[in-house]
């Protein structure tokens, strides 16, 4: 039922086998920014994230650490939740695939597929990557027999498997993509998937024999097998939507009518590495049970370090929490959102981080400090009344550009427009020279206009930057004498005359400029 006033956004659920890093943080912050932007724009939002807790990867990692899989999952779920709280993530629901509710929905989903004769028993013989839990064909792996995702050596397996008749849905899937040009964004990824679908689509193995892997959800029709972890994981989105009630008898569980729930999701945000699972496996599985497909899938690019891939073994994994210690949460969020063109790739370098930080400090932070301190100094901290607003059209322009950029999923551009408004306001200060106006009693009403204009533009900036810088915009709202950060519409209409403002420490304090060198 997510109509025009509701938005359901999801992040991937992260493997509970490793610590959160900058790649996970990027997907999650991007989702958070969209969720916050839509809340700022008056929408009712469900923002879902969580952890992917079954499968071989987890079982192996737990064994390595000498703990039970569930102990590892409990620990990592807590780590992710803590990391997200520290990074200001406003999720509404944190799902864990080991939850009873989720297990029941997976069971109901698989039973429904089975009842609809969408599943058959077969034998899989071929190559398998333990780490990525993927089967590979001889052709895929080439002569060196390595996984096409992680590069690790694959092993040969021969086992009984259950298969989902994914191939039957190939034409419907192609039609879905062709009829909805914005269904997969960006276009380059859409074309990749369409290219992939030019080959005949195979059926999908949806089970693993318990003899090899026991850490998973039992198949409802064969207790010697567990669900393939990707099938289990993808269903999390449906579980959290509240569409399916597995406690009800077949036929009444919600598969025929999702009214009243959050299904279908408005947007799945994923990295490009997991696009096939989200835009091929997931929609066809949904078609198989007769449910609507998600409304949109956004595949973002890859963060690299300098020009090398980030990897544990190279020891160059960037820790967002460490960056946060030095610069604060909002600076990390700002950098990630502003530096990576949404959908493209980007390279992390400490120099670029510093450049982006300086933008926050010198443009937005500086504007806030000088405007508030001038209102304090020249008007005893009370925003003067003035009929005219010198930056009105710029403020409206920035709001509509930001809205349009978010609608086009160009998050980096939305915040570029916001920063441009702050820049324009700094230019306005230079042009108006309030310090000179203050010296000349004949210019009292001009000074009122300057200060009132600046107070208004700060409210608009506060609302515009809130999705990316929620912590500092909360502080700014307080200093402006507001009752919390206003929505975009409220910001434009906020009456500032007569409010008392308060100065404080710089919102984005200067940092040691040699920091970047010490990071190399
Ligand atoms: N568990 C699966 C997802 C299941 S969703 C039903 C998974 N988990 S993951 O822990 O590997 O995290 C995946 C997310 O992190 C993806 O969106 C992926 O693109 C993102 N990133 C991991 N490393 C990344 C970078 N270096 N750069 C950008 N994002 C990357 O896959």
Boltz pocket constraint, residues with backbone or C-beta under 6 A from the ligand:
constraints:
  - pocket:
      binder: B
      contacts: [[A, 11], [A, 12], [A, 13], [A, 14], [A, 15], [A, 22], [A, 23], [A, 24], [A, 26], [A, 27], [A, 52], [A, 230], [A, 233], [A, 234], [A, 235], [A, 236], [A, 269], [A, 270], [A, 271], [A, 272], [A, 273], [A, 274], [A, 300], [A, 301], [A, 302], [A, 303], [A, 304], [A, 310]]
      max_distance: 6.0
